[in-house]
Amino acid sequence: METVNQSDKYISKEIEMTIRHLSDEKVRHAIIVQGYIRQYVSDFLRLKGYIEISPIIISPLTDPLNHPVYDPMIHAYGGDMWITKSMIFHKQIAVQELKKIFIMSPNIRLEEEKRAETGRHLYEFTQIDIEALEKSREDMMDLAEDLIIYTIGRIKKEHPEELKYFHRELPDYKKPFDKITYLDAEKKYGKDFERKLSLEAKSPVWLIDIPLKEREFYDREYPDKPGILRDMDLIYPEGYQEASSGGEREFELSKILERIHKKGQTEDQFKWFIELAKHGIKLSTGFGIGIERFTRFVCGVEKIEDVSPFPKIPGKISL
């Protein structure tokens, strides 16, 4: 990752840009909408019996991800800890006793600079992380659909003035959302299938049955379809692309170890999680929804930085 020159001139320019950004009326309205989204999502999950737990900021265990990022490490107390990229392992641990949980989880993913061009990526963002014990992928897809419909419905009903400001007319989405397998989407639309699928869709659509090579080791394979995971990504319509990512989790020790080796990783990287699996864990399923992306979609804005008071855009040191 390239080093940014932090001269006084650069810092002064960034401060001026931050002040202009915060004074932008569009940004202010988007931040207000984001506050409602946080509230309504929390209300919905509590009504469904989910317990909110506090986020993890640093840990010796975090998501390996399946695409390149710079991994900041902290050395302390005689060991190494990572800044949280996602709470995937902590969710799987906590849910063994708490059954149904959610977290407003800050994530740090220092993405490649080219990601700044998408309008969808920040390297610091908040994820609504949700996990439930002994629930299937289909159970959690049903929950996610209800959550999306409930949250958008309340905003339309209680704060139409905010949508009017953005000239945004959102339909009353109906469930179940359409589904398409990863391989079918790739066959129909080509390598750029997510963008094309999103542009064509009139309602959120599920991308399911994702190949193992496209995901991390911790998601569960079909017992009768080697190499295909019981995963689900939710795709927003209108070209807004990924809304959510999730799936069922591997919980058998032998399969966890097999998957780590298949991904070319080492048992030492995940020794904390392996030790947990030795004690015995049950199946859980979960997903995460990016708050900023949800806000961007609801408001219908082009750039994700316009929904955050202090946006962290890949490739830049920002306040």
Secondary structure, DSSP 8 states (H G I E B T S, - for coil): -------HHHHHHHHHHHHHHHT-HHHHHHHHHHHHHHHHHHHHHHHTT-EE-----EES-----SS-EE--EEEETTEEEEE-S--HHHHHHHHHHHSEEEEEEEEE-EE-GGGGGGSS--SEEEEEEEEEET--HHHHHHHHHHHHHHHHHHHHHH-HHHHHHTT-------SS-EEEEHHHHHHHH-TTHHHHHHHH-SS-EEEEEEEGGGS-TTB-EETTEEEEEEEEEEEETTTTEEEEEEEEB---HHHHHHHHHHTT--GGGGHHHHHHHHH----EEEEEEEHHHHHHHHHT-S-GGGG-SS---TT----
